[in-house]
Amino acid sequence: MANRLFQNVIHQMKDTVGCVVGVLDETDAVVACSDLRRVGDMIPGIHEELSFAQGVLHQDGFTYRYLTVNNRNDFVIMVEGEDAAADNLSGLLAVTFGNIKSLYDERYDKSSFIKNVILDNILQSDIYIKSKEMHFDSDTTRVILLIKFYNRTDMLPFEMVQSMFPDKNTDYVIGVGDQDIVLVKEVTNEEPEEIEELAASIAQTLNADFYSKVSIGISTIVTGLKDLARAYKEARVALEVGKVFDTEKNIISYENLGIGRLIYQLPTTLCEIFLQEVFKKGSLESLDRDTLDTVQRFFEYNLNVSETSRNLFVHRNTLVYRLEKIRKITGLDLRNFDQAITFKVALMVKKYLTNKPTKF
């Protein structure tokens, strides 16, 4: 479609420029030209030779210059002549065609369209219309993986992820920041565990091949395009909540956030009131690190005193003594399920207030 766009513009300006002008694609083939007989001709080596030239190449009676679109040099402008007039015209055409191609991509390119959808920059009513124009299947299921890079390398994050998912017809790699990359992945019958395995594989590959440390937030699976904006927000929430409650993990799924997702949405003042109501003044702060570690292990082993004491390598009575000490300090008996839940939520609220992320 881009070739037809270039040809239409060249046709309109053919009589004005008064010389042969054309556009070559990344394979060095002439894809549009004022002399229609030259469309399809190959001019081997133009891209390679132009890369060594100082922005302009004169060869065989023509002037060549890169047509840069979105920082990519996939196309080359060709203008008949090797004089200053040809240089000036090639520069003018490069700017003109570059702007036209950028506007065209913004309107019709699928990746640009998907980016506008996930960033909520397009009306719901327009999503349906444009998706039909671009032949998107309304029944296709997708998941969003938000990949956050924590260190900089010679290769751009976008290029790293794009190299792993080159099929632009099914998977869309979109940059939403210098260090944040969105992967809109088409899925079929994958289970959540399989998607998490994919995310782990991506993180491992980026670390092994590109020495990049990343965290990945995973959305729920959505059907069609209209819910992609919601899925993108879910992936971002997964990363933000994960930074607070699952600091040791680098793969966080929105579906597995549990209570943390609820706490994340609470106002700070409400969280502070909750802590004041649950604990006596200063009672939580009076618990030392070893005691809190014991509590954490007690939760991990489902409030089972015998199992917890065995894994802590302490006598059962020792653990009971510690739990009784906690009850006296806080007023909560962790052997009681309801009170244990209250204590667990309170600890998470405290952690949230201490490590409260900046919401977006």
C-alpha positions in Angstrom: 0.0 0.0 0.0 2.9 2.4 0.7 4.2 1.8 -2.9 0.8 2.8 -4.3 0.9 5.9 -2.0 4.3 6.9 -3.4 3.2 6.3 -7.0 0.1 8.5 -6.6 2.2 11.4 -5.2 4.8 11.1 -7.9 2.2 10.9 -10.6 0.7 14.2 -9.4 4.1 16.0 -9.3 5.5 14.4 -12.5 4.9 17.4 -14.8 6.1 19.9 -12.1 9.5 18.4 -11.3 10.5 18.0 -15.0 12.8 15.0 -14.5 12.6 11.3 -13.5 12.0 10.8 -9.8 11.3 7.5 -8.0 11.5 5.5 -4.7 13.4 2.3 -4.0 12.4 -0.1 -1.2 14.7 -2.0 1.2 15.5 -4.6 -1.5 16.9 -1.9 -3.9 13.8 -2.3 -6.2 12.1 0.7 -7.8 8.6 0.6 -6.4 7.4 3.9 -7.7 8.6 6.1 -10.5 7.5 8.9 -12.8 8.8 6.7 -15.6 6.5 3.7 -15.2 8.8 1.6 -17.3 11.4 1.6 -14.5 9.0 0.3 -11.8 10.3 -3.1 -10.8 13.9 -2.4 -11.9 16.6 -3.5 -9.5 19.5 -1.2 -8.6 21.7 -3.5 -6.5 23.8 -2.1 -3.7 22.2 1.3 -3.4 21.4 0.9 0.3 24.8 -0.4 1.1 26.6 2.3 -0.9 24.4 5.1 0.4 25.2 4.0 4.0 28.9 4.9 3.3 28.1 8.1 1.5 27.7 11.5 3.2 23.9 11.5 3.0 23.8 11.8 -0.8 25.0 9.4 -3.5 25.6 10.3 -7.2 25.7 7.3 -9.5 25.0 6.6 -13.2 23.3 10.0 -13.8 21.1 9.9 -10.7 21.1 11.3 -7.2 20.1 9.0 -4.3 19.1 10.0 -0.7 17.6 8.1 2.2 13.8 8.6 2.8 13.8 8.3 6.6 10.5 7.3 8.3 10.3 6.7 12.0 14.1 6.6 12.3 14.3 3.8 9.7 16.0 4.0 6.3 13.9 1.4 4.4 13.3 3.6 1.4 15.6 5.7 -1.0 14.7 8.7 -3.1 16.1 8.7 -6.6 16.3 11.9 -8.8 17.6 12.2 -12.3 20.8 14.3 -12.4 23.9 14.7 -10.4 24.1 18.5 -10.0 23.1 20.8 -7.1 19.5 21.1 -8.4 19.2 17.3 -8.2 20.6 17.4 -4.6 18.1 20.0 -3.6 15.2 18.2 -5.2 16.1 14.9 -3.6 16.3 16.6 -0.2 12.9 18.2 -0.7 11.3 15.0 -1.8 12.9 13.0 1.1 11.2 15.4 3.6 7.9 15.5 1.7 7.6 11.7 1.2 8.8 11.1 4.8 6.0 13.2 6.2 3.5 11.7 3.9 4.5 8.2 4.9 4.5 9.0 8.6 0.9 10.4 8.3 -0.1 7.4 6.3 1.3 5.0 8.9 -0.4 6.8 11.7 -3.7 6.4 10.0 -3.4 3.0 8.4 -0.5 1.1 10.0 -1.7 -1.7 12.3 0.9 -1.1 15.0 0.1 2.6 15.2 -3.5 1.7 15.4 -2.9 -0.8 18.2 -0.8 1.8 20.1 -3.6 4.3 19.9 -6.1 1.6 21.2 -4.0 0.5 24.2 -3.2 4.1 25.2 -7.0 5.0 24.9 -6.3 7.6 22.3 -9.2 6.5 20.1 -13.0 6.5 20.6 -14.6 3.1 21.1 -16.9 3.8 18.1 -13.9 4.4 15.9 -12.1 1.2 17.0 -14.8 -0.9 15.4 -14.8 1.0 12.1 -11.0 1.1 11.8 -10.5 -2.5 12.8 -12.9 -3.5 9.9 -10.8 -1.3 7.5 -7.6 -3.0 8.6 -9.2 -6.5 8.5 -8.8 -7.3 12.2 -10.6 -10.5 13.3 -13.0 -9.5 16.1 -12.8 -13.0 17.6 -9.1 -13.1 18.0 -7.9 -13.4 21.6 -4.8 -11.5 22.8 -2.8 -10.8 26.0 -0.6 -7.9 26.8 2.8 -8.2 28.3 4.4 -5.0 29.5 8.2 -5.4 29.6 10.0 -2.9 31.7 13.8 -2.6 31.2 16.0 -1.6 34.1 19.3 -1.1 32.4 20.5 0.5 29.2 22.4 -1.4 26.4 23.7 -0.6 23.0 20.6 -2.1 21.4 17.3 -0.4 21.9 14.6 -2.3 24.0 12.2 -2.1 21.1 14.6 -3.7 18.7 15.4 -6.5 21.2 11.8 -7.5 21.6 11.0 -7.0 17.9 13.8 -9.4 17.0 12.1 -12.1 19.2 8.6 -11.5 17.6 9.2 -10.6 13.9 5.7 -11.5 12.7 4.0 -8.1 12.5 0.7 -9.7 11.4 -0.1 -11.5 14.6 2.1 -10.0 17.3 2.6 -6.2 17.8 5.7 -4.7 19.6 5.0 -1.2 20.7 7.2 1.3 22.5 5.4 3.3 25.2 8.6 4.8 26.7 12.3 4.6 26.5 12.4 1.6 28.8 8.8 0.3 28.5 7.8 -2.1 25.7 4.3 -3.5 25.1 3.9 -6.9 23.5 0.4 -7.5 22.2 0.5 -11.3 21.8 -2.1 -13.3 19.9 -3.1 -16.4 21.9 -5.4 -19.4 21.2 -6.0 -22.0 23.9 -3.1 -21.0 26.1 -3.6 -21.4 29.9 -2.4 -18.6 32.2 0.5 -20.8 33.3 1.7 -21.1 29.7 1.6 -17.4 29.2 3.7 -17.0 32.4 6.2 -19.5 31.0 6.4 -17.4 27.8 7.0 -14.3 29.8 9.7 -16.1 31.8 11.3 -17.2 28.6 11.3 -13.7 27.2 13.0 -12.4 30.4 15.6 -15.2 30.3 16.4 -14.5 26.6 16.7 -10.8 27.1 19.1 -11.4 30.0 21.1 -14.1 28.3 21.4 -12.6 24.9 21.2 -8.8 25.6 22.3 -8.6 29.2 19.0 -6.8 30.0 17.2 -7.1 33.4 13.5 -6.8 33.0 10.2 -7.2 34.8 7.1 -8.3 32.9 3.5 -7.5 33.8 0.8 -9.8 32.3 -2.8 -8.8 31.6 -5.9 -11.0 31.4 -6.8 -12.5 28.0 -9.2 -10.3 26.0 -11.1 -10.9 22.9 -11.1 -8.4 20.0 -9.6 -4.9 20.3 -12.0 -2.9 22.4 -10.6 -4.2 25.7 -6.9 -3.9 24.9 -6.8 -0.5 26.7 -8.1 -2.2 29.9 -5.6 -5.1 29.4 -2.7 -2.6 29.1 -3.8 -1.0 32.4 -3.9 -4.4 34.0 -0.4 -5.2 32.9 0.8 -1.8 34.4 -1.0 -2.5 37.6 0.6 -5.9 37.8 4.0 -4.3 37.6 3.2 -1.6 40.1 1.6 -3.9 42.7 4.4 -6.5 42.1 7.0 -3.9 43.1 5.2 -3.6 46.5 4.1 -7.1 47.4 6.2 -9.5 45.3 9.6 -7.7 45.1 11.4 -11.0 44.5 9.4 -11.8 41.4 10.0 -10.4 37.9 7.0 -12.0 36.2 3.7 -10.8 37.7 0.3 -11.7 36.4 -2.7 -9.5 37.0 -4.9 -12.5 37.8 -2.5 -13.6 40.6 -2.4 -10.2 42.5 -5.0 -11.3 45.0 -5.6 -9.0 47.9 -2.7 -6.8 46.8 -4.8 -5.6 43.9 -7.5 -4.5 46.2 -5.2 -2.7 48.7 -3.5 -0.9 45.8 -6.8 0.8 44.9 -7.5 2.0 48.5 -6.8 5.7 49.4 -3.8 6.2 51.7 -6.0 7.8 54.5 -8.3 4.7 54.6 -5.2 2.4 54.9 -3.9 4.5 57.8 -7.2 4.4 59.6 -7.4 0.6 59.1 -4.0 0.1 60.7 -4.9 2.3 63.6 -8.1 0.3 64.2 -6.4 -3.1 64.0 -3.3 -2.5 66.1 -2.8 -0.9 69.4 -0.5 2.2 69.1 3.0 1.0 68.3 2.2 -2.7 68.7 3.1 -3.6 65.1 6.4 -1.7 65.3 7.3 -3.5 68.5 7.5 -6.8 66.6 11.1 -7.7 65.6 12.2 -9.1 62.3 12.5 -12.7 63.6 8.9 -12.5 64.9 7.6 -11.2 61.6 9.5 -13.9 59.7 7.9 -16.5 62.0 4.5 -15.0 61.1 5.3 -15.1 57.4 6.2 -18.8 57.6 3.1 -19.5 59.7 1.0 -18.1 56.8 3.0 -20.0 54.2 2.2 -23.3 56.0 -1.5 -22.5 56.2 -1.6 -21.7 59.9 -0.4 -25.3 60.7 1.6 -25.2 63.9 3.2 -28.6 63.5 4.2 -28.0 59.9 5.5 -24.5 60.6 7.6 -25.6 63.6 9.1 -28.5 61.7 10.2 -26.3 58.8 11.5 -23.6 61.2 13.4 -26.4 63.1 11.9 -25.3 66.4 9.9 -27.2 69.0 6.1 -26.9 68.7 5.9 -25.3 72.1 8.4 -22.7 71.1 6.2 -21.7 68.1 3.1 -21.6 70.4 5.0 -19.4 72.8 5.9 -17.0 69.9 2.3 -16.9 68.7 1.1 -16.2 72.2 3.6 -13.4 72.5 2.2 -11.9 69.3 -1.4 -12.1 70.7 -0.4 -10.3 73.8 1.3 -7.5 71.9 -1.2 -7.0 69.1 -4.4 -8.5 70.4 -4.7 -10.9 67.5 -4.5 -14.7 67.8 -3.0 -16.0 64.6 -4.4 -19.5 65.3 -7.8 -18.0 64.7 -8.5 -17.9 61.0 -10.4 -14.6 61.0 -7.8 -12.8 63.1 -5.0 -14.3 61.1 -6.6 -12.9 57.9 -6.9 -9.5 59.6 -3.2 -9.6 60.6 -2.2 -10.7 57.1 -4.1 -7.9 55.4 -2.7 -5.4 57.9 0.9 -6.4 57.1 0.2 -5.9 53.4 -1.4 -2.5 54.0 1.7 -1.5 56.1 4.0 -2.7 53.3 1.9 -0.8 50.8 2.1 2.5 52.8 5.9 2.0 53.2 6.5 1.3 49.5 3.6 3.1 48.0 4.2 3.4 44.2 3.4 6.5 42.1 0.1 5.7 40.4 -0.4 6.6 36.7 
